[in-house]
Amino acid sequence: MRVTFTIVRRELGAYFSTPLAYVFLVAFLAAAGAATFYFGDFMERRQADLTPFFGFHPWLFLVLIPAVGMRLWAEERRNGTVELLMTLPVTPWQAVFGKFLAAWIFTGLALALTFPIWITVNYLGNPDNGVIIASYLASLLMAGALLAVASTISALTKSQVVAFVIAVGASFLLLLSGLDLVLNLFTGWAPDYVIDLVAGFSFLTHFNAIASGVLDARAIIFFLSLIVLFLFVNREIVEIKKAA
């Protein structure tokens, strides 16, 4: 674990050594605030909850999470430092998990910095803070799953732009897979179990299951399982690139 945490510190330092971290944090906080108070009609609703705030998280993450994950491996490959990293006493799994954990911690920091909105709703009324905590957990888990996807895609290319575009596309499909708009594409020719499988991958469905205030074990296991799955694929890609 010591090696992993060394990589975490290295990655976090790399984030804050460039404007990317500050741009991401400002963009996320500004977008979250605008979505809550303007597009979500927070004041007009006259309800002491953060439903508008969390309702926009999947769509904010659709762009911002790939922006965080695109550099994890693509930048290493472009600069040629991935070869140096692999010559150190670091296993591919430690490198993959350390990079992912750093990005997840950074995303968690962005979520934590939204605490003034939580304080505001408690000042204005008496919200169900249990639901708010569950919603934060849902956002963190969904962000972790999207980061795992973005990290895996980043390992496939040297271009951060390409990694970003593909990660946005993949995240979009995962978010919408449970909606009728997507399921109708399979209706009529695909068997029911295929349709159920596609619907089961809907990030929105599992996110809403937790954000409703119920710690749905199936939804939590879903996100954690996807994180493990994509990190495993990420490790395999790094192993193949290392042997090539």
C-alpha positions as CSV (number, residue, x, y, z in Angstrom):
1,M,0.0,0.0,0.0
2,R,2.9,2.3,0.6
3,V,3.8,2.2,-3.1
4,T,0.2,2.9,-4.1
5,F,-0.1,5.9,-1.8
6,T,3.2,7.2,-3.2
7,I,1.6,7.1,-6.6
8,V,-1.5,8.8,-5.2
9,R,0.6,11.7,-3.9
10,R,2.5,11.9,-7.2
11,E,-0.7,12.1,-9.2
12,L,-2.3,14.6,-6.9
13,G,0.8,16.7,-7.1
14,A,0.7,16.5,-10.9
15,Y,-3.0,17.7,-10.9
16,F,-2.3,20.8,-8.8
17,S,1.0,21.6,-10.6
18,T,-1.1,22.6,-13.7
19,P,-4.1,24.9,-14.1
20,L,-6.3,21.8,-14.9
21,A,-7.2,21.1,-11.3
22,Y,-8.2,24.7,-10.6
23,V,-10.1,25.0,-13.8
24,F,-12.0,21.8,-13.0
25,L,-12.8,22.8,-9.5
26,V,-14.0,26.3,-10.5
27,A,-16.0,24.9,-13.5
28,F,-17.6,22.2,-11.4
29,L,-18.6,24.5,-8.6
30,A,-19.9,27.2,-11.0
31,A,-21.8,24.7,-13.1
32,A,-23.3,23.0,-10.0
33,G,-24.3,26.3,-8.5
34,A,-25.9,27.6,-11.7
35,A,-27.7,24.3,-12.3
36,T,-29.1,24.3,-8.8
37,F,-30.2,28.0,-8.4
38,Y,-31.0,28.9,-11.9
39,F,-31.9,25.9,-14.0
40,G,-33.2,23.9,-11.0
41,D,-35.3,26.8,-9.7
42,F,-34.0,26.2,-6.2
43,M,-35.6,29.2,-4.6
44,E,-38.8,29.1,-6.5
45,R,-39.5,25.5,-5.5
46,R,-39.6,26.5,-1.8
47,Q,-38.6,23.0,-0.7
48,A,-35.8,22.3,1.7
49,D,-34.0,19.6,-0.3
50,L,-31.1,19.3,-2.8
51,T,-33.0,17.4,-5.5
52,P,-32.1,19.9,-8.2
53,F,-28.5,20.0,-7.1
54,F,-28.0,16.2,-7.3
55,G,-30.3,15.8,-10.3
56,F,-27.8,17.7,-12.5
57,H,-24.7,15.7,-11.3
58,P,-24.9,12.9,-13.9
59,W,-24.8,15.5,-16.7
60,L,-22.1,17.6,-15.1
61,F,-20.0,14.4,-14.7
62,L,-20.6,13.5,-18.3
63,V,-18.1,16.2,-19.3
64,L,-16.0,16.9,-16.2
65,I,-15.1,13.4,-15.2
66,P,-13.6,12.5,-18.7
67,A,-11.7,15.7,-18.4
68,V,-10.1,14.5,-15.2
69,G,-9.5,10.9,-16.4
70,M,-8.2,11.7,-19.9
71,R,-4.7,12.5,-18.7
72,L,-4.1,9.5,-16.4
73,W,-2.4,7.4,-18.9
74,A,-2.5,9.3,-22.2
75,E,-0.1,12.0,-20.8
76,E,2.3,9.3,-19.5
77,R,2.4,7.7,-22.9
78,R,2.8,10.9,-24.8
79,N,5.7,12.1,-22.6
80,G,7.3,8.6,-22.6
81,T,7.3,8.5,-18.8
82,V,5.1,5.4,-18.7
83,E,8.2,3.3,-19.6
84,L,10.1,4.9,-16.7
85,L,7.2,4.2,-14.4
86,M,7.1,0.6,-15.3
87,T,10.8,0.2,-14.7
88,L,10.3,1.2,-11.1
89,P,9.5,-1.4,-8.4
90,V,5.8,-0.8,-9.1
91,T,3.4,-3.4,-10.3
92,P,0.9,-2.5,-13.0
93,W,-2.0,-3.0,-10.6
94,Q,-0.4,-0.6,-8.1
95,A,0.1,2.0,-10.8
96,V,-3.5,1.6,-12.1
97,F,-5.1,1.7,-8.7
98,G,-2.9,4.6,-7.5
99,K,-3.7,6.8,-10.5
100,F,-7.4,6.0,-10.2
101,L,-7.5,6.6,-6.5
102,A,-5.8,10.0,-6.9
103,A,-8.4,11.0,-9.5
104,W,-11.2,9.8,-7.3
105,I,-9.9,11.7,-4.3
106,F,-9.7,14.8,-6.4
107,T,-13.3,14.3,-7.5
108,G,-14.3,13.8,-3.9
109,L,-12.6,17.1,-3.1
110,A,-14.7,18.8,-5.7
111,L,-17.9,17.3,-4.2
112,A,-16.8,18.3,-0.7
113,L,-16.3,21.9,-1.8
114,T,-20.1,22.1,-2.6
115,F,-20.8,22.1,1.2
116,P,-22.0,25.8,1.2
117,I,-25.1,24.6,-0.8
118,W,-25.7,22.0,1.9
119,I,-25.3,24.7,4.6
120,T,-27.7,27.0,2.7
121,V,-30.5,24.5,2.5
122,N,-30.2,23.8,6.2
123,Y,-30.3,27.5,6.9
124,L,-33.4,28.0,4.8
125,G,-35.3,24.9,6.1
126,N,-35.1,21.5,7.7
127,P,-34.0,19.0,5.0
128,D,-33.6,15.3,5.4
129,N,-29.8,15.2,5.8
130,G,-29.8,11.4,5.5
131,V,-31.1,11.7,2.0
132,I,-28.4,14.4,1.2
133,I,-25.6,12.1,2.6
134,A,-26.9,9.2,0.5
135,S,-27.0,11.5,-2.6
136,Y,-23.4,12.5,-2.0
137,L,-22.5,8.8,-1.7
138,A,-24.3,8.1,-5.0
139,S,-22.5,11.0,-6.7
140,L,-19.1,9.7,-5.4
141,L,-19.8,6.1,-6.5
142,M,-21.0,7.2,-10.0
143,A,-18.0,9.5,-10.4
144,G,-15.7,6.6,-9.5
145,A,-17.3,4.3,-12.1
146,L,-17.0,7.0,-14.8
147,L,-13.4,7.6,-13.8
148,A,-12.6,3.9,-14.1
149,V,-14.0,4.0,-17.6
150,A,-12.1,7.1,-18.5
151,S,-8.9,5.7,-17.1
152,T,-9.2,2.6,-19.2
153,I,-9.8,4.6,-22.3
154,S,-6.9,6.8,-21.5
155,A,-4.6,3.8,-21.4
156,L,-5.5,3.0,-25.1
157,T,-4.2,6.3,-26.6
158,K,-1.5,8.9,-26.4
159,S,-3.9,11.7,-27.2
160,Q,-5.8,13.3,-24.3
161,V,-8.3,14.8,-26.7
162,V,-9.1,11.4,-28.2
163,A,-9.4,9.9,-24.7
164,F,-11.7,12.7,-23.7
165,V,-14.0,12.3,-26.7
166,I,-14.3,8.6,-26.4
167,A,-14.8,8.7,-22.6
168,V,-17.6,11.2,-23.1
169,G,-19.3,9.0,-25.6
170,A,-19.0,5.9,-23.4
171,S,-20.2,7.8,-20.4
172,F,-23.2,9.1,-22.3
173,L,-24.2,5.5,-23.4
174,L,-23.8,4.2,-19.8
175,L,-25.9,7.0,-18.4
176,L,-28.7,6.6,-20.9
177,S,-28.8,2.9,-21.3
178,G,-31.9,2.5,-19.2
179,L,-34.0,5.1,-21.0
180,D,-36.7,4.1,-23.5
181,L,-34.8,6.2,-26.1
182,V,-32.0,3.6,-26.0
183,L,-34.1,0.5,-25.2
184,N,-36.3,1.1,-28.2
185,L,-33.3,0.5,-30.4
186,F,-33.3,-3.2,-29.2
187,T,-37.1,-3.7,-29.0
188,G,-38.4,-6.0,-31.7
189,W,-35.2,-7.8,-32.6
190,A,-33.3,-8.5,-29.4
191,P,-34.5,-11.0,-26.8
192,D,-35.8,-9.8,-23.5
193,Y,-32.7,-10.8,-21.6
194,V,-30.5,-8.6,-23.8
195,I,-32.9,-5.6,-23.2
196,D,-32.8,-6.3,-19.5
197,L,-29.0,-6.5,-19.6
198,V,-28.7,-3.1,-21.4
199,A,-31.2,-1.5,-19.0
200,G,-29.3,-3.0,-16.0
201,F,-26.2,-0.9,-17.0
202,S,-28.0,2.4,-16.6
203,F,-26.0,4.6,-14.4
204,L,-29.0,6.9,-13.9
205,T,-31.1,4.1,-12.6
206,H,-28.6,3.0,-10.0
207,F,-27.7,6.6,-9.1
208,N,-31.3,7.5,-8.5
209,A,-31.8,4.4,-6.4
210,I,-29.2,5.6,-3.9
211,A,-30.0,9.3,-4.2
212,S,-33.6,8.6,-3.1
213,G,-32.2,8.1,0.4
214,V,-32.2,4.3,0.4
215,L,-28.7,2.7,0.5
216,D,-29.6,0.2,-2.2
217,A,-27.1,-2.6,-1.9
218,R,-27.6,-3.6,-5.5
219,A,-26.8,-0.1,-6.8
220,I,-23.7,0.1,-4.5
221,I,-22.4,-3.3,-5.6
222,F,-23.1,-2.3,-9.3
223,F,-20.9,0.8,-9.1
224,L,-18.1,-1.0,-7.1
225,S,-18.2,-4.0,-9.5
226,L,-17.8,-1.7,-12.5
227,I,-14.9,0.1,-10.9
228,V,-13.1,-3.2,-10.3
229,L,-14.0,-4.5,-13.7
230,F,-12.6,-1.5,-15.6
231,L,-9.6,-1.2,-13.4
232,F,-8.8,-4.9,-14.2
233,V,-9.2,-4.1,-17.9
234,N,-7.0,-1.1,-17.4
235,R,-4.3,-3.2,-15.8
236,E,-4.4,-5.7,-18.7
237,I,-4.0,-2.9,-21.2
238,V,-1.0,-1.6,-19.3
239,E,0.5,-5.1,-19.2
240,I,0.0,-5.5,-22.9
241,K,1.6,-2.0,-23.6
242,K,4.4,-2.9,-21.3
243,A,5.2,-6.2,-23.1
244,A,4.9,-4.6,-26.6
